[in-house]
Amino acid sequence: MPNAWAGSPWTRSFARRIEDFNSGDRPTRASAADRGVRPTGKLSYTDNEMMPPPYRSYVLVSLDRIARNYRNVRAAVGPGVEVMAVVKADAYGHGALAVSRTLIREGAKWLAVSSVDEGVTLRLAGIPARILVMAGFLPQEREAVVEYDLTPTAHSLDDIAELDRMAERAGLTLAFHLKIDSGMGRLGTRAQPAEIAAALSRLRHARVEGLMTHFASAADFTSAQTDQQLARFHECLAALHDAGIGVDCIHTSSTNAIGYARRDAWHTMVRAGHALYGYVSPPRGAGLEQILDVQPALTWKAKILTIKDIPEGTLVGYGGTFRAPSAMRIAILGAGYADGVFHRLSNRGKVIAAGQIVPIVGTISMDLTTIDVSRASELKPGDDVTLLGCEGEARLDAQQIARVAGTISYNILSSISARVRRVYV
Ligand SMILES: Cc1ncc(COP(=O)(O)O)c(C=O)c1O
Protein backbone atom coordinates (compact mmCIF):
# COMPACT_ATOMS: atom_id res chain seq x y z
CA MET A 1 0.00 0.00 0.00
CA PRO A 2 1.70 3.18 -1.19
CA ASN A 3 2.25 5.91 1.37
CA ALA A 4 4.71 8.64 2.26
CA TRP A 5 6.69 6.44 4.69
CA ALA A 6 6.86 3.42 2.42
CA GLY A 7 10.63 3.17 2.90
CA SER A 8 10.61 2.57 6.63
CA PRO A 9 11.02 -1.03 7.80
CA TRP A 10 8.27 -0.48 10.35
CA THR A 11 5.88 0.60 7.62
CA ARG A 12 6.87 -2.33 5.42
CA SER A 13 6.01 -4.79 8.16
CA PHE A 14 2.76 -2.99 8.93
CA ALA A 15 1.89 -2.89 5.23
CA ARG A 16 2.52 -6.65 5.10
CA ARG A 17 0.11 -7.20 8.00
CA ILE A 18 -2.51 -5.15 6.22
CA GLU A 19 -1.93 -7.00 2.95
CA ASP A 20 -2.22 -10.32 4.79
CA PHE A 21 -5.35 -9.08 6.42
CA ASN A 22 -6.86 -7.96 3.13
CA SER A 23 -5.72 -10.99 1.16
CA GLY A 24 -8.87 -12.91 1.96
CA ASP A 25 -6.66 -15.35 3.83
CA ARG A 26 -7.39 -13.52 7.06
CA PRO A 27 -5.77 -14.78 10.23
CA THR A 28 -8.35 -16.52 12.40
CA ARG A 29 -8.24 -16.98 16.14
CA ALA A 30 -7.61 -20.68 15.60
CA SER A 31 -4.77 -20.20 13.10
CA ALA A 32 -3.24 -17.51 15.29
CA ALA A 33 -3.38 -19.76 18.33
CA ASP A 34 -1.51 -22.42 16.30
CA ARG A 35 1.23 -19.86 15.77
CA GLY A 36 1.18 -18.85 19.44
CA VAL A 37 -0.38 -15.43 18.79
CA ARG A 38 -2.57 -14.08 21.58
CA PRO A 39 -5.97 -12.96 20.26
CA THR A 40 -6.79 -9.42 21.30
CA GLY A 41 -10.21 -7.86 21.61
CA LYS A 42 -13.47 -9.32 20.52
CA LEU A 43 -15.32 -9.08 17.25
CA SER A 44 -19.04 -8.75 17.50
CA TYR A 45 -21.76 -9.20 14.81
CA THR A 46 -19.43 -11.49 12.92
CA ASP A 47 -17.36 -13.07 15.64
CA ASN A 48 -16.35 -15.66 13.09
CA GLU A 49 -13.02 -16.51 14.55
CA MET A 50 -11.34 -13.64 12.71
CA MET A 51 -8.41 -11.89 14.36
CA PRO A 52 -8.97 -8.15 14.85
CA PRO A 53 -7.76 -6.01 11.96
CA PRO A 54 -4.43 -4.24 12.59
CA TYR A 55 -5.83 -0.69 12.39
CA ARG A 56 -6.01 1.63 15.37
CA SER A 57 -9.62 2.39 14.52
CA TYR A 58 -11.80 0.56 12.05
CA VAL A 59 -15.37 -0.35 11.28
CA LEU A 60 -16.56 -3.82 10.46
CA VAL A 61 -19.41 -3.81 7.98
CA SER A 62 -21.53 -6.90 7.61
CA LEU A 63 -22.58 -6.98 3.97
CA ASP A 64 -24.75 -10.00 4.75
CA ARG A 65 -26.69 -7.87 7.23
CA ILE A 66 -27.15 -5.12 4.65
CA ALA A 67 -28.32 -7.67 2.06
CA ARG A 68 -30.74 -9.12 4.61
CA ASN A 69 -32.06 -5.67 5.54
CA TYR A 70 -32.60 -4.93 1.85
CA ARG A 71 -34.46 -8.22 1.36
CA ASN A 72 -36.64 -7.44 4.37
CA VAL A 73 -37.48 -3.97 3.06
CA ARG A 74 -38.46 -5.57 -0.24
CA ALA A 75 -40.57 -8.18 1.51
CA ALA A 76 -42.32 -5.46 3.54
CA VAL A 77 -43.36 -3.37 0.53
CA GLY A 78 -44.16 -6.38 -1.63
CA PRO A 79 -43.35 -7.28 -5.23
CA GLY A 80 -45.26 -4.37 -6.83
CA VAL A 81 -43.04 -1.71 -5.25
CA GLU A 82 -39.43 -1.11 -6.38
CA VAL A 83 -36.86 -0.40 -3.63
CA MET A 84 -34.35 2.31 -4.51
CA ALA A 85 -31.27 1.87 -2.31
CA VAL A 86 -29.99 5.15 -0.89
CA VAL A 87 -26.18 4.96 -0.84
CA LYS A 88 -25.39 8.67 -0.53
CA ALA A 89 -22.81 9.87 1.99
CA ASP A 90 -20.71 6.77 1.33
CA ALA A 91 -23.71 4.60 2.17
CA TYR A 92 -24.17 6.38 5.50
CA GLY A 93 -20.56 5.60 6.38
CA HIS A 94 -20.71 1.91 5.38
CA GLY A 95 -18.90 2.32 2.04
CA ALA A 96 -20.98 3.09 -1.06
CA LEU A 97 -19.09 0.84 -3.41
CA ALA A 98 -19.21 -2.35 -1.37
CA VAL A 99 -22.82 -1.69 -0.39
CA SER A 100 -23.88 -0.95 -4.00
CA ARG A 101 -22.21 -4.11 -5.30
CA THR A 102 -23.90 -6.17 -2.61
CA LEU A 103 -27.33 -4.72 -3.29
CA ILE A 104 -27.00 -5.08 -7.05
CA ARG A 105 -26.23 -8.76 -6.45
CA GLU A 106 -29.48 -8.83 -4.44
CA GLY A 107 -31.36 -7.43 -7.41
CA ALA A 108 -31.32 -3.65 -6.77
CA LYS A 109 -31.99 -1.77 -10.00
CA TRP A 110 -31.90 1.75 -8.59
CA LEU A 111 -29.37 3.52 -6.35
CA ALA A 112 -29.71 7.05 -5.01
CA VAL A 113 -26.89 9.45 -4.23
CA SER A 114 -26.83 13.07 -3.24
CA SER A 115 -24.42 14.62 -5.71
CA VAL A 116 -23.10 14.19 -9.23
CA ASP A 117 -19.69 13.57 -7.69
CA GLU A 118 -21.02 10.59 -5.72
CA GLY A 119 -22.70 9.23 -8.85
CA VAL A 120 -19.55 9.56 -10.97
CA THR A 121 -17.52 7.78 -8.29
CA LEU A 122 -19.87 4.80 -8.48
CA ARG A 123 -19.81 4.77 -12.29
CA LEU A 124 -16.01 4.93 -12.41
CA ALA A 125 -15.97 1.87 -10.17
CA GLY A 126 -18.15 0.06 -12.71
CA ILE A 127 -21.54 0.23 -10.99
CA PRO A 128 -24.10 -0.42 -13.76
CA ALA A 129 -27.41 0.28 -11.95
CA ARG A 130 -29.59 3.34 -12.52
CA ILE A 131 -28.31 6.15 -10.28
CA LEU A 132 -30.63 8.95 -9.19
CA VAL A 133 -28.85 12.16 -8.15
CA MET A 134 -31.25 13.53 -5.56
CA ALA A 135 -29.76 16.81 -4.41
CA GLY A 136 -29.44 18.85 -7.58
CA PHE A 137 -26.72 19.53 -10.11
CA LEU A 138 -24.59 22.61 -10.60
CA PRO A 139 -24.06 24.18 -14.06
CA GLN A 140 -20.50 22.81 -14.13
CA GLU A 141 -21.82 19.29 -13.43
CA ARG A 142 -24.25 19.13 -16.39
CA GLU A 143 -21.82 17.42 -18.75
CA ALA A 144 -20.99 14.74 -16.21
CA VAL A 145 -24.68 13.95 -15.69
CA VAL A 146 -24.91 13.02 -19.39
CA GLU A 147 -21.44 11.51 -19.74
CA TYR A 148 -21.87 9.17 -16.77
CA ASP A 149 -25.49 8.28 -17.49
CA LEU A 150 -26.78 9.63 -14.18
CA THR A 151 -30.46 10.38 -13.64
CA PRO A 152 -30.85 13.95 -12.42
CA THR A 153 -33.60 15.34 -10.22
CA ALA A 154 -35.26 18.57 -11.32
CA HIS A 155 -36.25 20.91 -8.50
CA SER A 156 -37.76 23.84 -10.38
CA LEU A 157 -39.44 24.79 -13.66
CA ASP A 158 -36.08 26.25 -14.73
CA ASP A 159 -34.43 22.88 -14.11
CA ILE A 160 -37.02 21.22 -16.36
CA ALA A 161 -36.23 23.63 -19.22
CA GLU A 162 -32.48 23.25 -18.64
CA LEU A 163 -32.71 19.45 -18.76
CA ASP A 164 -34.53 19.70 -22.08
CA ARG A 165 -31.69 21.86 -23.46
CA MET A 166 -29.10 19.42 -22.07
CA ALA A 167 -30.87 16.52 -23.77
CA GLU A 168 -31.03 18.42 -27.07
CA ARG A 169 -27.30 19.27 -26.90
CA ALA A 170 -26.43 15.65 -26.10
CA GLY A 171 -28.75 14.33 -28.80
CA LEU A 172 -30.47 11.88 -26.50
CA THR A 173 -33.63 11.46 -24.48
CA LEU A 174 -32.54 12.37 -20.99
CA ALA A 175 -34.77 10.83 -18.33
CA PHE A 176 -35.14 12.79 -15.10
CA HIS A 177 -37.19 12.77 -11.92
CA LEU A 178 -39.08 15.82 -10.73
CA LYS A 179 -39.23 16.63 -7.06
CA ILE A 180 -42.24 18.38 -5.60
CA ASP A 181 -41.79 20.42 -2.44
CA SER A 182 -45.01 19.19 -0.88
CA GLY A 183 -44.29 20.82 2.46
CA MET A 184 -40.77 19.94 3.59
CA GLY A 185 -39.58 23.41 2.56
CA ARG A 186 -36.28 22.17 1.18
CA LEU A 187 -35.52 21.05 -2.38
CA GLY A 188 -38.33 20.65 -4.91
CA THR A 189 -40.66 22.87 -6.90
CA ARG A 190 -43.43 24.80 -5.18
CA ALA A 191 -45.04 25.75 -8.52
CA GLN A 192 -48.77 25.16 -8.93
CA PRO A 193 -49.75 21.72 -10.31
CA ALA A 194 -51.04 23.28 -13.56
CA GLU A 195 -47.77 25.19 -14.07
CA ILE A 196 -45.80 21.99 -13.52
CA ALA A 197 -47.95 20.09 -16.02
CA ALA A 198 -47.51 22.91 -18.57
CA ALA A 199 -43.71 22.91 -18.12
CA LEU A 200 -43.57 19.15 -18.62
CA SER A 201 -45.81 19.38 -21.70
CA ARG A 202 -43.21 21.67 -23.32
CA LEU A 203 -40.48 18.99 -23.12
CA ARG A 204 -39.14 17.99 -26.54
CA HIS A 205 -35.96 16.09 -25.72
CA ALA A 206 -35.92 15.21 -22.04
CA ARG A 207 -38.49 12.92 -20.43
CA VAL A 208 -39.97 13.00 -16.94
CA GLU A 209 -39.57 9.46 -15.70
CA GLY A 210 -40.30 9.97 -12.02
CA LEU A 211 -42.28 12.19 -9.67
CA MET A 212 -41.12 12.35 -6.08
CA THR A 213 -41.34 14.20 -2.82
CA HIS A 214 -39.76 13.82 0.61
CA PHE A 215 -41.54 13.77 3.96
CA ALA A 216 -40.43 15.90 6.87
CA SER A 217 -42.13 14.02 9.71
CA ALA A 218 -43.02 10.49 8.63
CA ALA A 219 -42.37 9.00 12.10
CA ASP A 220 -44.37 11.70 13.86
CA PHE A 221 -47.92 10.59 14.51
CA THR A 222 -48.75 13.71 16.50
CA SER A 223 -48.56 15.79 13.30
CA ALA A 224 -50.72 15.91 10.16
CA GLN A 225 -47.75 17.04 8.07
CA THR A 226 -47.28 13.75 6.20
CA ASP A 227 -50.97 13.56 5.23
CA GLN A 228 -50.87 17.18 4.08
CA GLN A 229 -47.70 16.54 2.04
CA LEU A 230 -49.26 13.49 0.47
CA ALA A 231 -52.43 15.42 -0.46
CA ARG A 232 -50.33 18.14 -2.11
CA PHE A 233 -48.31 15.50 -3.99
CA HIS A 234 -51.48 13.77 -5.20
CA GLU A 235 -52.75 17.10 -6.59
CA CYS A 236 -49.62 17.30 -8.75
CA LEU A 237 -49.97 13.70 -9.83
CA ALA A 238 -53.60 14.34 -10.83
CA ALA A 239 -52.62 17.44 -12.84
CA LEU A 240 -50.05 15.42 -14.76
CA HIS A 241 -52.57 12.68 -15.36
CA ASP A 242 -55.13 15.23 -16.65
CA ALA A 243 -52.48 16.63 -19.00
CA GLY A 244 -51.82 13.14 -20.35
CA ILE A 245 -48.31 12.98 -18.86
CA GLY A 246 -47.44 9.52 -17.57
CA VAL A 247 -44.61 8.84 -15.11
CA ASP A 248 -43.13 5.41 -14.54
CA CYS A 249 -41.73 5.94 -11.04
CA ILE A 250 -43.71 7.58 -8.26
CA HIS A 251 -41.82 7.75 -4.97
CA THR A 252 -42.36 9.60 -1.73
CA SER A 253 -41.38 7.22 1.08
CA SER A 254 -38.08 6.69 2.80
CA THR A 255 -37.35 4.51 5.84
CA ASN A 256 -39.88 5.91 8.31
CA ALA A 257 -42.83 5.87 5.92
CA ILE A 258 -41.92 2.28 5.03
CA GLY A 259 -41.28 1.17 8.62
CA TYR A 260 -44.49 2.69 9.96
CA ALA A 261 -46.46 1.18 7.09
CA ARG A 262 -47.79 4.35 5.49
CA ARG A 263 -48.89 2.17 2.58
CA ASP A 264 -50.73 4.98 0.80
CA ALA A 265 -47.34 6.64 0.39
CA TRP A 266 -45.49 3.72 -1.20
CA HIS A 267 -46.74 4.21 -4.77
CA THR A 268 -44.51 2.40 -7.31
CA MET A 269 -41.18 2.88 -5.53
CA VAL A 270 -39.70 3.64 -2.10
CA ARG A 271 -36.28 5.12 -1.26
CA ALA A 272 -34.70 3.20 1.60
CA GLY A 273 -31.55 4.46 3.29
CA HIS A 274 -31.44 4.17 7.07
CA ALA A 275 -33.35 0.88 7.04
CA LEU A 276 -30.67 -0.76 4.90
CA TYR A 277 -28.16 0.06 7.60
CA GLY A 278 -30.38 -1.36 10.33
CA TYR A 279 -32.31 1.57 11.75
CA VAL A 280 -35.82 3.01 11.81
CA SER A 281 -36.36 6.22 13.80
CA PRO A 282 -38.40 5.92 16.99
CA PRO A 283 -41.98 7.17 16.47
CA ARG A 284 -43.56 10.23 18.04
CA GLY A 285 -47.03 9.71 19.37
CA ALA A 286 -49.18 6.63 18.99
CA GLY A 287 -47.90 5.31 15.71
CA LEU A 288 -48.66 2.25 13.74
CA GLU A 289 -46.66 -0.84 14.41
CA GLN A 290 -43.08 -0.76 13.05
CA ILE A 291 -43.08 -3.51 10.43
CA LEU A 292 -39.44 -3.64 9.34
CA ASP A 293 -37.11 -6.31 10.64
CA VAL A 294 -33.71 -4.67 10.18
CA GLN A 295 -30.52 -4.81 12.23
CA PRO A 296 -27.40 -2.64 12.43
CA ALA A 297 -24.62 -3.74 10.11
CA LEU A 298 -21.73 -1.68 11.42
CA THR A 299 -19.40 -2.20 14.37
CA TRP A 300 -16.83 0.47 15.20
CA LYS A 301 -13.67 -0.38 17.12
CA ALA A 302 -10.62 1.42 18.43
CA LYS A 303 -7.43 0.01 19.90
CA ILE A 304 -6.10 0.78 23.34
CA LEU A 305 -2.81 2.66 23.00
CA THR A 306 -1.94 2.92 26.69
CA ILE A 307 -3.30 1.85 30.03
CA LYS A 308 -2.33 3.57 33.27
CA ASP A 309 -3.20 3.76 36.91
CA ILE A 310 -3.82 7.26 38.18
CA PRO A 311 -4.19 8.42 41.79
CA GLU A 312 -7.23 10.21 43.21
CA GLY A 313 -7.40 13.82 42.10
CA THR A 314 -5.62 13.37 38.75
CA LEU A 315 -6.97 15.61 36.01
CA VAL A 316 -7.63 13.94 32.64
CA GLY A 317 -7.55 15.60 29.21
CA TYR A 318 -7.90 19.15 27.84
CA GLY A 319 -9.28 21.67 30.27
CA GLY A 320 -8.98 19.26 33.19
CA THR A 321 -12.70 18.57 32.93
CA PHE A 322 -12.40 15.22 34.69
CA ARG A 323 -10.81 14.74 38.13
CA ALA A 324 -10.34 11.14 39.27
CA PRO A 325 -12.65 10.70 42.28
CA SER A 326 -10.43 7.88 43.55
CA ALA A 327 -7.49 5.86 42.30
CA MET A 328 -8.49 4.42 38.95
CA ARG A 329 -7.23 2.77 35.77
CA ILE A 330 -7.68 4.57 32.48
CA ALA A 331 -7.13 3.48 28.87
CA ILE A 332 -6.31 5.84 26.02
CA LEU A 333 -7.97 4.86 22.72
CA GLY A 334 -6.64 5.56 19.22
CA ALA A 335 -9.73 7.45 18.00
CA GLY A 336 -10.98 10.95 18.64
CA TYR A 337 -13.24 13.55 17.16
CA ALA A 338 -11.31 13.55 13.86
CA ASP A 339 -12.39 9.92 13.52
CA GLY A 340 -16.00 10.82 14.25
CA VAL A 341 -16.22 10.36 18.02
CA PHE A 342 -18.51 13.25 18.92
CA HIS A 343 -16.84 15.89 21.11
CA ARG A 344 -20.16 16.15 22.91
CA LEU A 345 -19.56 12.66 24.30
CA SER A 346 -16.77 14.08 26.51
CA ASN A 347 -17.50 12.99 30.10
CA ARG A 348 -20.89 11.66 28.89
CA GLY A 349 -20.45 8.88 26.36
CA LYS A 350 -19.75 5.20 26.88
CA VAL A 351 -17.86 2.47 25.05
CA ILE A 352 -17.76 -1.30 25.49
CA ALA A 353 -14.49 -2.62 26.93
CA ALA A 354 -14.00 -6.31 27.71
CA GLY A 355 -17.74 -6.85 27.34
CA GLN A 356 -18.72 -4.09 29.79
CA ILE A 357 -20.15 -0.65 29.20
CA VAL A 358 -17.61 1.83 30.59
CA PRO A 359 -17.56 5.65 30.65
CA ILE A 360 -15.59 8.07 28.54
CA VAL A 361 -13.68 10.35 30.92
CA GLY A 362 -12.35 13.83 30.17
CA THR A 363 -12.55 15.80 26.97
CA ILE A 364 -12.38 13.90 23.68
CA SER A 365 -9.30 15.01 21.71
CA MET A 366 -8.79 15.06 17.97
CA ASP A 367 -7.17 11.61 17.87
CA LEU A 368 -7.63 10.18 21.36
CA THR A 369 -10.38 9.26 23.78
CA THR A 370 -9.86 8.23 27.41
CA ILE A 371 -12.05 5.65 29.14
CA ASP A 372 -12.34 4.27 32.66
CA VAL A 373 -11.23 0.63 32.69
CA SER A 374 -10.98 0.23 36.47
CA ARG A 375 -13.43 -2.69 36.24
CA ALA A 376 -11.77 -4.31 33.21
CA SER A 377 -8.36 -5.27 34.53
CA GLU A 378 -7.70 -7.90 31.83
CA LEU A 379 -7.38 -5.24 29.10
CA LYS A 380 -3.97 -4.49 27.62
CA PRO A 381 -2.52 -2.05 25.10
CA GLY A 382 -3.37 -3.29 21.60
CA ASP A 383 -6.74 -4.67 22.65
CA ASP A 384 -9.84 -3.46 20.84
CA VAL A 385 -12.77 -1.71 22.46
CA THR A 386 -16.15 -1.17 20.82
CA LEU A 387 -17.26 2.38 20.17
CA LEU A 388 -20.44 1.23 18.41
CA GLY A 389 -21.76 -2.31 18.22
CA CYS A 390 -22.06 -5.12 20.72
CA GLU A 391 -19.92 -7.48 22.73
CA GLY A 392 -21.98 -10.28 24.20
CA GLU A 393 -24.93 -8.69 25.99
CA ALA A 394 -23.45 -5.19 26.00
CA ARG A 395 -24.79 -3.06 23.16
CA LEU A 396 -24.29 0.52 21.98
CA ASP A 397 -26.09 1.38 18.78
CA ALA A 398 -26.12 4.63 16.82
CA GLN A 399 -29.46 5.68 18.30
CA GLN A 400 -28.22 5.25 21.88
CA ILE A 401 -25.05 7.18 21.12
CA ALA A 402 -27.03 9.90 19.33
CA ARG A 403 -29.28 10.47 22.35
CA VAL A 404 -26.23 11.15 24.54
CA ALA A 405 -24.52 13.27 21.87
CA GLY A 406 -27.69 15.32 21.30
CA THR A 407 -28.04 14.34 17.66
CA ILE A 408 -29.58 11.66 15.42
CA SER A 409 -28.32 8.22 14.45
CA TYR A 410 -27.84 9.31 10.80
CA ASN A 411 -25.36 11.90 12.04
CA ILE A 412 -23.42 9.37 14.12
CA LEU A 413 -23.06 6.87 11.26
CA SER A 414 -22.20 9.36 8.54
CA SER A 415 -19.64 11.14 10.72
CA ILE A 416 -17.30 8.17 11.07
CA SER A 417 -14.44 9.69 9.15
CA ALA A 418 -12.64 8.45 6.06
CA ARG A 419 -9.46 7.66 7.99
CA VAL A 420 -11.32 4.92 9.88
CA ARG A 421 -10.77 1.80 7.77
CA ARG A 422 -13.82 -0.07 6.56
CA VAL A 423 -13.42 -3.83 6.79
CA TYR A 424 -16.06 -6.00 5.13
CA VAL A 425 -17.02 -9.20 6.81
C1 LIG B 1 -34.64 12.79 -0.76
C2 LIG B 1 -34.29 11.65 0.14
N1 LIG B 1 -34.81 10.44 -0.11
C3 LIG B 1 -34.53 9.38 0.67
C4 LIG B 1 -33.69 9.49 1.75
C5 LIG B 1 -33.44 8.28 2.59
O1 LIG B 1 -33.99 8.45 3.88
P1 LIG B 1 -33.85 7.34 4.96
O2 LIG B 1 -32.41 7.19 5.25
O3 LIG B 1 -34.61 7.87 6.13
O4 LIG B 1 -34.43 6.08 4.41
C6 LIG B 1 -33.13 10.72 2.05
C7 LIG B 1 -32.27 10.85 3.21
O5 LIG B 1 -32.00 11.87 3.77
C8 LIG B 1 -33.43 11.84 1.22
O6 LIG B 1 -32.90 13.05 1.46
The ligand as a Gaussian input file, in Angstrom:
#p B3LYP/6-31G(d) Opt

LIG

0 1
 C      -34.638000      12.787000      -0.762000
 C      -34.294000      11.646000       0.141000
 N      -34.812000      10.440000      -0.107000
 C      -34.529000       9.380000       0.669000
 C      -33.695000       9.486000       1.752000
 C      -33.436000       8.283000       2.594000
 O      -33.988000       8.447000       3.884000
 P      -33.845000       7.336000       4.965000
 O      -32.411000       7.194000       5.254000
 O      -34.607000       7.874000       6.135000
 O      -34.432000       6.078000       4.405000
 C      -33.132000      10.720000       2.055000
 C      -32.268000      10.850000       3.211000
 O      -32.001000      11.874000       3.773000
 C      -33.427000      11.841000       1.220000
 O      -32.903000      13.049000       1.462000

